[in-house]
């Protein structure tokens, strides 16, 4: 799931930055968020296990155009620390998936022009210097709140975990609203 969401972000930011798609097929709106179907089929046998590749990372990245390497590095830097479930929740709050998804339908493409428009808005919020941008500020606030919550001891108290999850979801919704305002 994490790979799928990172691919969605990489595809969207490539559309916004370069004007061309990263992936050869459209991303689709599935129940658990955006999915690149070909990659899903390729890696689905791993289920929730780590994906192991025979090639080294530097060998793979050496064959990529510089603009793709840049997008992938930025996406990993910004989103790589999130869990698969956190990324799922984030994509559910974003308009490309939310406005395309139809319950129990799997093969509805999220149009590239919709993704380009959304991710261009996100890039516009970032501006040329992301360290001082509104987006960086919002994301920094989210990270700070997550850090304040600390590592929860395994108390078995599902209500506390649910409350924290809802609080983080609300912070992400607020961040999205601020970015798009």
Secondary structure by P-SEA (a helix, b strand, c coil): caaaaaaaaaaaaaaaacccccccbbbbbccccccaaaaaaacccccccbbbbcccaaaaaaaccaaaaaaaaaaaaccccccaaaaaaaaaaccccccccccccccccccaaaaaaaaaaaaaaacccccccaaaaaaaaaaaaaaaaccccccccaaaaaaaaaaaaaaaaaaaaaaac
